[in-house]
Amino acid sequence: MPLTRRTLIGVTLSLAIALAPSGALHAASPQPAKGEHGMVVTAQHLASEAGVEVLKKGGNAVDAAVAVGYALAVVYPNAGNIGGGGFMTIRFKDGKSTFLDFRERAPLAATKTMYLDKDGNPVKGASLDGYLAVGVPGSVAGFEMAREKYGTLPRQDLMAPAIAYAKDGFILDQGDAASFASNAARLAKDPAAAAIFLKPDGKPYGAGERLLQPDLAASLAAISEKSADAFYKGAIADAIVKASGARGGILAKADFEQYKVRELQPVSCTYRGYEITSSPPPSSGGVIICEILNVLEGYPLSYLGAGSAETVHVMVEAMRYAYVDRNSALGDPDFVDNPVSKLLDKGYAKEIRDKIDPFRAGVSQDLMPKGFGESKETTHYSIIDDDGNAVAVTYTLNGSFGAGVVADGTGILLNNEMDDFTQKPGVPNLYGLVQGEANAIQPKKTPLSSMSPTIVAKDGKPFMVIGSPGGSRIITITLEAIVNVIDHGMNIQEAIDASRIHHQWLPDTIYVEPFGLSPDTEKLLAGMGYHLDLADSTWGQAAGILVGGKSLAEIEKGGGARYNGAIDSRAASGEAIGY
């Protein structure tokens, strides 16, 4: 029986939802922030303020994105970075778009088996802790390319807020303090990191205290004066290479000197008449979001209802098939021939739908490809300016505070992005992703990512800017926010705050946020053969903007604010600011 009609499961679920408390689907949300001329949404309020000030001074969305990127490196050190890398999706006011890949690269001395012992087994922690885990950083090169090619304001103006926050310090709020407290033991292992982020007695800084970062201020000032060369060809690179060599790493000066940003064509697809623009390989994000949306387009999700057993069932099965493709077929386009056109094909999506049993859970093991043997500490920000230029940026250190190391004198936290490579086919990484040979380690190769900075348009005009941190769950977080707005009629804040589900093929489990599904829905899904992991904590910190109203209903009615911004209620220090 096709799922275009109510099945017995759906009828049963209607009663379940009627009896369930409304909070079981999503908690009450505050109203979105409103603005007529611009909107900046980030995970740290001081960075949001820096971005808005740039817009007010006449800068465009790219200028604001650069200012925010540098500011987050100071005020959001667990994920903001100049010692990591990321992606930037840009949609210009004329409807054209581009994508900047400033993701980390494997060092020239990297090898396929560098994290395996003599017996071919992964060495615990080798790809996560210390200098051997560090990929060549790309953020500074990415910001400079974006500013030089698409920005309008001088570098010195855009970096001034970050330099001031580092030099003069900033007052920690409760969310900032919590991130230091939860990572204090790890930061204490590196003397240079401990000297910055822990007090002399070894305790973390608390709410209301001021964090000063003079070494980082000096590094930022050098970049402000001499551009990216200060980072890649000068004293900063020398200091990082020296520290790497002294502490078991393999970074060389040539790694920094040879780093190049890639400008690529974004992935694009359509969903119910909306135009999706997102990240191409070496990110899996855009491709897999589009693949899942193509499958879901064949189901009446708005009719089935948010959080219903039928909706969860078809979403999970679409995720299952898409993550098989992600984990087995995608990789750095300079090294792998990615089957993007196949994965984006609507006909391929129909083939997947035809395989989905409407009444039973699929079995991941049955989809194992032949020959087949990211952290919450990413951050995303969304920006739109008065002219309608939109920018979505996701960048990362990978794990919280990256590799937990700082080269003496630089003040720069370094990433542990090498863990995103396949250490060994069939062995899960930090986020439980089981990946294949397409993502094996090679010199100068970029590890496969899930980061999904996404811009949605309708009738040739910007409609939504969205993205999130969350490791392997970034894709499903971003996807669910889009579906919540387009299919379920939620406003942008509700769409982001709504409880989440996640499935990534392996392990064969539906992860569910606390109170994400009603007990009746959980029983129906279990009866279909699903294994549910009912989490005791939430995940992701999405940042979104909706254009023309806070929801589809308001947009259709007219009269809503031009820009409506929402920062995830899970982001303790974040803020959406419009003007």
C-alpha positions as CSV (number, residue, x, y, z in Angstrom):
1,M,0.0,0.0,0.0
2,P,1.5,3.4,-0.9
3,L,2.1,5.9,1.9
4,T,0.0,8.5,0.0
5,R,-3.0,7.2,2.0
6,R,-3.5,6.7,5.7
7,T,-2.4,3.2,6.8
8,L,-3.4,1.4,9.9
9,I,-0.2,2.6,11.5
10,G,-1.1,6.2,10.7
11,V,-4.6,5.8,12.1
12,T,-3.2,4.4,15.3
13,L,-0.6,7.1,15.5
14,S,-3.3,9.8,15.1
15,L,-4.7,8.7,18.5
16,A,-1.2,8.4,20.0
17,I,-0.4,12.0,19.1
18,A,-3.7,13.2,20.3
19,L,-3.0,11.7,23.7
20,A,0.6,12.7,23.8
21,P,1.7,16.0,25.4
22,S,2.5,18.6,22.8
23,G,6.0,19.0,24.3
24,A,6.8,15.4,23.1
25,L,7.2,16.8,19.6
26,H,9.0,20.1,20.2
27,A,9.3,22.4,23.2
28,A,7.9,26.0,23.1
29,S,10.3,28.3,21.4
30,P,10.9,32.1,21.7
31,Q,10.0,34.3,18.8
32,P,12.6,34.7,16.0
33,A,14.7,37.8,15.9
34,K,13.6,40.3,13.3
35,G,15.4,42.7,11.0
36,E,14.7,44.7,7.9
37,H,18.2,45.4,6.6
38,G,20.3,42.4,7.7
39,M,20.6,39.4,10.0
40,V,23.5,37.7,11.7
41,V,23.1,34.4,13.6
42,T,26.0,32.8,15.4
43,A,26.7,30.6,18.4
44,Q,28.3,33.4,20.4
45,H,26.6,36.8,20.9
46,L,29.8,38.9,20.7
47,A,30.6,37.4,17.3
48,S,27.0,38.2,16.2
49,E,27.4,41.8,17.4
50,A,30.7,42.1,15.4
51,G,29.0,40.9,12.2
52,V,26.0,43.2,12.6
53,E,28.3,46.2,13.1
54,V,30.0,45.4,9.8
55,L,26.7,45.3,8.0
56,K,25.7,48.7,9.6
57,K,29.0,50.2,8.3
58,G,28.1,49.2,4.8
59,G,29.9,45.9,4.5
60,N,28.2,43.0,2.7
61,A,27.4,39.6,4.0
62,V,30.8,38.2,3.0
63,D,32.5,41.1,5.0
64,A,30.4,40.2,8.0
65,A,31.2,36.5,7.6
66,V,34.9,37.2,7.7
67,A,34.6,39.4,10.8
68,V,32.4,36.7,12.5
69,G,34.9,34.0,11.6
70,Y,37.8,35.8,13.2
71,A,35.7,36.9,16.2
72,L,34.6,33.3,16.9
73,A,38.2,32.2,17.0
74,V,38.6,34.4,20.1
75,V,35.2,34.2,21.9
76,Y,34.2,30.7,21.0
77,P,37.5,28.8,21.2
78,N,36.0,25.3,21.6
79,A,34.9,25.5,17.9
80,G,35.7,28.9,16.4
81,N,39.1,28.8,14.8
82,I,42.0,30.0,12.7
83,G,43.7,26.7,13.5
84,G,41.1,24.6,11.7
85,G,39.1,24.9,8.5
86,G,35.7,24.9,6.9
87,F,33.3,25.8,4.1
88,M,31.5,28.9,2.9
89,T,28.4,28.8,0.7
90,I,27.6,32.2,-0.9
91,R,24.5,33.2,-2.8
92,F,24.7,36.6,-4.4
93,K,21.9,39.1,-4.9
94,D,21.8,38.2,-8.6
95,G,21.0,34.6,-7.8
96,K,24.4,33.2,-8.7
97,S,26.3,31.2,-6.1
98,T,29.7,29.8,-5.2
99,F,31.4,27.7,-2.6
100,L,34.8,28.1,-0.9
101,D,36.5,25.0,0.5
102,F,39.1,26.0,3.1
103,R,39.0,22.7,4.9
104,E,42.1,21.2,6.5
105,R,44.4,19.0,4.3
106,A,46.5,16.0,5.2
107,P,50.2,16.9,5.7
108,L,52.7,15.9,2.9
109,A,54.2,13.3,5.2
110,A,50.8,11.6,5.9
111,T,50.4,7.9,5.1
112,K,47.4,5.7,4.8
113,T,48.4,3.6,7.8
114,M,49.7,6.4,10.0
115,Y,47.3,5.6,12.9
116,L,47.6,1.8,12.8
117,D,49.9,-0.3,15.0
118,K,52.1,-3.1,13.7
119,D,49.1,-5.5,13.6
120,G,47.1,-3.1,11.5
121,N,44.8,-2.0,14.3
122,P,44.0,1.7,15.1
123,V,46.1,3.2,17.9
124,K,43.6,4.7,20.4
125,G,43.7,8.5,20.5
126,A,46.3,8.8,17.8
127,S,44.0,10.6,15.4
128,L,42.4,12.8,18.1
129,D,45.0,14.0,20.5
130,G,48.2,15.9,20.0
131,Y,50.1,17.1,17.0
132,L,49.9,13.9,14.9
133,A,46.1,14.6,14.7
134,V,46.5,18.0,13.2
135,G,45.6,18.7,9.6
136,V,46.9,21.8,7.7
137,P,44.6,24.7,8.7
138,G,42.7,26.6,6.1
139,S,40.5,29.2,7.8
140,V,42.8,32.2,7.4
141,A,43.3,31.5,3.7
142,G,39.6,31.0,3.3
143,F,38.6,34.2,4.9
144,E,41.2,36.2,3.0
145,M,40.1,34.7,-0.4
146,A,36.5,35.5,0.5
147,R,37.3,39.1,1.5
148,E,39.6,39.8,-1.4
149,K,37.2,38.4,-4.1
150,Y,33.8,39.1,-2.7
151,G,34.1,41.5,0.2
152,T,34.1,45.3,0.2
153,L,35.9,46.4,3.4
154,P,39.6,46.5,4.4
155,R,40.9,43.5,6.3
156,Q,42.0,45.7,9.2
157,D,38.4,46.8,9.7
158,L,37.0,43.3,9.7
159,M,39.7,41.9,12.1
160,A,39.5,44.8,14.6
161,P,36.8,43.3,16.8
162,A,38.6,39.9,17.1
163,I,41.9,41.6,18.0
164,A,40.1,43.8,20.6
165,Y,38.4,40.7,22.2
166,A,41.7,38.9,22.4
167,K,43.8,41.8,23.6
168,D,41.4,43.4,26.0
169,G,39.6,40.2,26.9
170,F,35.9,39.5,27.2
171,I,33.6,38.5,30.0
172,L,32.6,34.8,30.0
173,D,28.9,34.0,30.3
174,Q,27.5,30.7,31.7
175,G,27.7,28.9,28.3
176,D,31.3,30.0,27.8
177,A,32.3,28.8,31.3
178,A,30.6,25.5,30.8
179,S,32.7,24.7,27.8
180,F,35.9,25.4,29.7
181,A,34.8,23.4,32.7
182,S,33.9,20.3,30.6
183,N,37.3,20.4,28.8
184,A,39.6,21.5,31.7
185,A,41.3,18.1,32.1
186,R,42.1,17.8,28.4
187,L,43.4,21.4,28.1
188,A,45.6,20.8,31.2
189,K,47.6,18.2,29.2
190,D,49.1,20.9,27.0
191,P,51.1,23.6,28.9
192,A,50.5,26.3,26.3
193,A,46.8,25.6,26.1
194,A,46.5,25.4,29.9
195,A,48.3,28.8,30.3
196,I,45.6,30.4,28.2
197,F,42.4,28.7,29.2
198,L,43.0,27.7,32.8
199,K,43.8,29.8,35.8
200,P,47.2,29.5,37.6
201,D,45.6,27.1,40.0
202,G,44.6,24.8,37.2
203,K,40.9,25.6,37.5
204,P,38.8,26.8,34.5
205,Y,37.6,30.3,34.2
206,G,34.1,30.8,35.4
207,A,31.1,33.0,34.4
208,G,31.7,36.7,35.0
209,E,35.5,36.4,34.7
210,R,37.6,37.9,31.9
211,L,39.6,35.8,29.4
212,L,42.7,37.5,28.0
213,Q,44.5,36.0,25.0
214,P,47.5,38.3,24.3
215,D,49.4,35.7,22.1
216,L,46.3,35.2,19.9
217,A,45.9,39.0,19.7
218,A,49.5,39.3,18.4
219,S,48.9,36.5,15.8
220,L,45.7,38.2,14.6
221,A,47.4,41.6,14.4
222,A,50.1,40.0,12.3
223,I,47.5,38.6,9.9
224,S,45.7,41.9,9.9
225,E,48.9,43.7,8.8
226,K,50.4,41.1,6.4
227,S,47.4,39.1,5.2
228,A,47.5,35.3,5.0
229,D,51.2,35.3,4.4
230,A,51.7,36.0,8.1
231,F,50.0,32.7,8.9
232,Y,51.3,30.5,6.1
233,K,54.8,31.9,5.3
234,G,55.9,33.6,8.5
235,A,56.5,33.2,12.2
236,I,53.1,31.6,13.0
237,A,53.7,28.7,10.6
238,D,57.3,28.4,11.9
239,A,56.1,28.1,15.5
240,I,53.4,25.5,14.7
241,V,55.9,23.4,12.6
242,K,58.5,23.6,15.4
243,A,56.0,22.5,18.1
244,S,54.7,19.7,15.8
245,G,58.2,18.3,15.3
246,A,59.0,18.4,19.0
247,R,55.8,16.7,20.0
248,G,55.4,13.8,17.6
249,G,53.7,15.6,14.7
250,I,54.5,15.6,11.0
251,L,53.6,19.2,9.9
252,A,56.2,20.9,7.7
253,K,56.6,24.4,6.5
254,A,55.9,23.2,2.9
255,D,52.4,22.1,4.1
256,F,51.6,25.7,5.0
257,E,53.3,27.3,1.9
258,Q,51.4,25.0,-0.5
259,Y,48.0,25.4,1.0
260,K,45.4,26.6,-1.5
261,V,41.7,27.4,-1.1
262,R,39.4,25.7,-3.6
263,E,36.5,27.5,-5.2
264,L,33.9,25.0,-6.3
265,Q,30.4,24.8,-7.8
266,P,27.9,24.2,-5.1
267,V,25.6,21.2,-5.1
268,S,22.1,22.2,-6.1
269,C,18.7,20.4,-6.2
270,T,15.0,21.1,-5.9
271,Y,12.5,20.1,-3.2
272,R,8.9,20.8,-3.7
273,G,9.7,23.9,-5.8
274,Y,12.4,25.2,-3.5
275,E,16.0,25.5,-4.8
276,I,18.6,24.0,-2.4
277,T,22.2,25.2,-2.7
278,S,24.7,23.5,-0.5
279,S,28.2,22.0,0.0
280,P,29.8,19.8,-2.7
281,P,32.5,17.2,-2.1
282,P,34.8,17.1,-0.1
283,S,31.7,17.7,1.9
284,S,29.1,15.0,1.8
285,G,26.6,17.4,3.2
286,G,24.9,19.0,0.2
287,V,24.9,15.7,-1.8
288,I,23.3,13.7,1.0
289,I,20.8,16.3,2.0
290,C,19.6,16.5,-1.6
291,E,19.6,12.7,-1.9
292,I,17.4,12.4,1.2
293,L,15.1,15.2,0.1
294,N,14.7,13.6,-3.3
295,V,13.5,10.4,-1.6
296,L,11.2,12.3,0.8
297,E,9.6,14.3,-2.0
298,G,7.6,11.2,-2.9
299,Y,5.9,11.2,0.5
300,P,3.2,13.5,1.8
301,L,5.1,14.5,5.0
302,S,2.8,17.4,5.8
303,Y,-0.1,15.0,5.8
304,L,1.7,12.3,7.7
305,G,2.6,14.9,10.4
306,A,5.7,15.9,12.3
307,G,6.9,13.2,14.6
308,S,4.5,10.5,13.4
309,A,5.7,6.9,13.1
310,E,5.2,7.0,9.3
311,T,7.2,10.3,8.9
312,V,10.0,8.9,11.1
313,H,10.0,5.7,9.2
314,V,10.4,7.2,5.7
315,M,12.9,9.7,7.0
316,V,15.0,7.0,8.6
317,E,15.0,4.8,5.5
318,A,16.0,7.7,3.3
319,M,18.8,8.5,5.7
320,R,19.9,4.8,5.8
321,Y,20.3,4.6,2.0
322,A,21.9,8.0,1.7
323,Y,24.5,7.4,4.4
324,V,25.5,4.1,2.7
325,D,26.4,6.2,-0.3
326,R,28.1,8.9,1.8
327,N,30.3,6.5,3.7
328,S,31.3,4.3,0.8
329,A,31.4,6.5,-2.3
330,L,32.3,10.1,-1.5
331,G,35.7,11.8,-0.9
332,D,38.0,14.6,-1.9
333,P,37.2,15.4,-5.6
334,D,40.9,15.7,-6.4
335,F,41.4,12.1,-5.5
336,V,38.0,10.4,-6.0
337,D,35.5,10.3,-8.8
338,N,32.4,11.2,-6.9
339,P,29.1,9.9,-8.3
340,V,27.3,13.2,-7.6
341,S,25.0,13.2,-10.7
342,K,23.8,9.7,-9.8
343,L,23.1,10.5,-6.2
344,L,21.2,13.7,-7.1
345,D,19.1,12.0,-9.8
346,K,15.3,12.0,-9.0
347,G,15.1,8.6,-10.7
348,Y,17.7,7.2,-8.3
349,A,15.6,8.5,-5.5
350,K,12.6,6.6,-6.9
351,E,14.6,3.4,-6.9
352,I,15.3,3.9,-3.2
353,R,11.6,4.6,-2.5
354,D,10.7,1.4,-4.3
355,K,12.9,-0.6,-2.0
356,I,11.4,0.9,1.2
357,D,8.9,-1.4,2.9
358,P,6.1,0.8,4.3
359,F,5.6,-1.4,7.3
360,R,9.0,-2.7,8.3
361,A,12.4,-1.3,9.2
362,G,15.2,-1.9,6.7
363,V,18.4,-3.8,7.7
364,S,21.6,-1.9,7.4
365,Q,23.8,-5.0,7.1
366,D,21.9,-5.9,3.9
367,L,23.1,-2.7,2.3
368,M,26.8,-3.4,3.0
369,P,28.7,-2.3,-0.2
370,K,31.0,-4.9,-1.8
371,G,34.6,-4.6,-0.8
372,F,33.7,-2.3,2.1
373,G,35.7,-3.4,4.8
374,E,32.6,14.9,13.1
375,S,32.2,16.7,16.9
376,K,29.7,18.8,18.3
377,E,32.6,21.3,18.2
378,T,32.0,22.6,14.8
379,T,30.1,25.9,14.6
380,H,27.8,27.3,12.0
381,Y,26.7,30.9,11.3
382,S,24.2,32.4,8.9
383,I,24.2,35.9,7.5
384,I,22.2,38.0,5.0
385,D,22.6,41.7,4.1
386,D,20.4,44.5,2.9
387,D,21.0,43.6,-0.8
388,G,20.0,40.0,-0.3
389,N,23.5,38.5,-0.4
390,A,23.4,35.4,1.8
391,V,26.3,33.5,3.3
392,A,26.3,30.2,5.2
393,V,29.6,29.2,6.9
394,T,30.4,26.0,8.8
395,Y,33.9,25.6,10.2
396,T,35.5,23.4,12.8
397,L,38.3,22.2,15.0
398,N,36.6,18.8,14.9
399,G,36.6,17.7,18.5
400,S,36.0,20.2,21.4
401,F,39.1,22.5,21.4
402,G,40.5,20.4,18.6
403,A,43.6,18.5,19.3
404,G,43.9,20.4,22.6
405,V,47.3,21.9,21.7
406,V,48.6,25.4,21.2
407,A,52.0,26.1,19.6
408,D,54.0,28.3,22.1
409,G,53.6,32.0,21.4
410,T,50.7,31.7,18.9
411,G,47.6,31.4,21.0
412,I,46.1,29.3,18.3
413,L,44.2,26.1,19.1
414,L,44.9,23.4,16.5
415,N,42.4,21.0,15.0
416,N,42.2,17.2,15.2
417,E,40.6,16.9,11.8
418,M,42.7,13.9,10.7
419,D,40.2,11.7,12.5
420,D,37.7,12.4,9.7
421,F,39.7,10.2,7.4
422,T,39.2,6.5,7.2
423,Q,41.8,5.1,9.5
424,K,40.8,1.6,8.5
425,P,37.8,0.5,6.4
426,G,35.0,-0.7,8.7
427,V,36.4,1.1,11.8
428,P,34.2,3.9,13.2
429,N,35.6,7.4,13.8
430,L,34.9,9.9,16.6
431,Y,31.2,10.1,15.4
432,G,30.7,6.4,14.8
433,L,30.9,6.8,11.0
434,V,32.1,3.6,9.3
435,Q,33.8,4.7,6.1
436,G,35.6,3.2,3.1
437,E,38.6,3.5,0.8
438,A,37.3,6.7,-0.9
439,N,38.2,8.6,2.3
440,A,41.6,6.9,3.0
441,I,44.5,9.2,4.1
442,Q,46.7,10.6,1.3
443,P,49.1,13.6,1.4
444,K,47.3,16.9,0.6
445,K,44.0,15.2,0.6
446,T,40.9,16.7,2.4
447,P,39.0,14.4,4.7
448,L,35.3,13.8,3.9
449,S,33.1,16.2,5.9
450,S,29.4,16.4,6.9
451,M,29.4,20.2,7.1
452,S,26.4,21.5,5.3
453,P,26.2,25.3,4.9
454,T,23.0,25.6,3.0
455,I,21.0,28.3,1.3
456,V,17.4,27.8,0.1
457,A,15.7,30.0,-2.6
458,K,12.2,30.2,-3.9
459,D,11.3,31.8,-7.2
460,G,14.8,33.1,-7.6
461,K,14.9,34.9,-4.3
462,P,16.6,33.9,-1.0
463,F,14.2,32.0,1.3
464,M,16.3,30.3,4.0
465,V,19.9,30.2,5.3
466,I,20.7,27.2,7.5
467,G,23.4,25.0,8.9
468,S,24.6,23.5,12.2
469,P,27.5,21.7,14.0
470,G,27.0,18.2,15.1
471,G,29.6,15.9,13.4
472,S,27.9,13.2,11.4
473,R,24.5,14.6,12.5
474,I,25.0,17.9,10.7
475,I,23.3,16.6,7.6
476,T,20.2,15.4,9.4
477,I,20.0,18.5,11.6
478,T,20.1,20.8,8.6
479,L,17.7,18.5,6.7
480,E,15.1,18.4,9.5
481,A,15.2,22.2,9.8
482,I,14.3,22.5,6.1
483,V,11.6,19.9,6.3
484,N,10.1,21.5,9.5
485,V,9.7,24.8,7.7
486,I,8.6,23.6,4.3
487,D,6.5,20.5,5.2
488,H,5.4,21.0,8.8
489,G,4.8,24.8,8.8
490,M,7.0,25.6,11.8
491,N,8.4,29.1,12.2
492,I,12.2,29.3,11.8
493,Q,12.8,29.2,15.6
494,E,10.5,26.2,16.1
495,A,12.0,24.4,13.2
496,I,15.5,24.7,14.7
497,D,14.4,24.0,18.3
498,A,12.3,20.9,17.4
499,S,13.6,17.6,18.8
500,R,15.7,15.6,16.3
501,I,16.2,12.1,15.1
502,H,19.2,10.7,13.4
503,H,20.2,7.5,11.5
504,Q,23.6,7.1,9.7
505,W,23.4,3.5,8.4
506,L,25.8,2.1,10.9
507,P,25.2,1.5,13.7
508,D,21.7,0.4,12.7
509,T,20.0,2.7,15.3
510,I,17.6,5.6,15.4
511,Y,19.0,8.2,17.8
512,V,16.2,10.3,19.4
513,E,16.7,13.4,21.5
514,P,15.0,13.6,24.9
515,F,11.2,13.8,24.5
516,G,11.7,13.7,20.7
517,L,8.9,11.2,20.2
518,S,5.8,10.2,22.1
519,P,6.0,6.8,23.9
520,D,3.3,5.5,21.6
521,T,5.3,6.5,18.5
522,E,8.4,4.8,20.0
523,K,6.3,1.6,20.5
524,L,5.1,1.7,16.9
525,L,8.6,2.1,15.6
526,A,9.9,-0.7,17.8
527,G,7.1,-2.9,16.4
528,M,8.3,-2.2,12.9
529,G,11.7,-3.6,13.8
530,Y,13.7,-0.4,14.7
531,H,16.2,-0.1,17.5
532,L,15.9,3.2,19.2
533,D,18.6,5.0,21.3
534,L,16.7,7.5,23.5
535,A,19.4,10.0,24.2
536,D,19.8,11.8,27.5
537,S,21.3,14.9,25.8
538,T,20.5,17.1,22.8
539,W,22.8,17.7,19.8
540,G,23.6,20.4,17.4
541,Q,23.4,24.2,17.5
542,A,21.7,25.3,14.3
543,A,21.7,28.9,13.1
544,G,19.0,29.9,10.6
545,I,17.4,32.8,8.8
546,L,14.0,32.9,7.0
547,V,13.2,35.7,4.5
548,G,9.8,37.4,4.2
549,G,8.2,36.1,7.5
550,K,8.9,33.9,10.4
551,S,7.0,30.9,8.8
552,L,5.5,29.9,5.5
553,A,2.1,30.9,6.7
554,E,3.3,34.4,7.5
555,I,5.2,34.7,4.2
556,E,2.0,33.7,2.3
557,K,-0.1,36.2,4.3
558,G,2.4,39.0,3.9
559,G,3.4,41.7,6.4
560,G,6.1,39.8,8.2
561,A,9.5,41.1,9.0
562,R,11.9,40.9,6.0
563,Y,14.5,38.9,7.9
564,N,13.7,36.4,10.7
565,G,16.7,34.9,12.6
566,A,16.9,32.0,15.0
567,I,19.8,30.6,17.0
568,D,19.2,27.1,18.4
569,S,18.0,27.1,22.0
570,R,20.7,24.5,22.5
571,A,23.3,27.2,22.0
572,A,23.8,28.7,25.4
573,S,25.8,31.7,24.3
574,G,24.4,32.3,20.8
575,E,22.3,35.1,19.5
576,A,20.4,36.1,16.3
577,I,20.7,39.9,15.8
578,G,18.9,41.8,13.1
579,Y,18.8,45.5,12.2
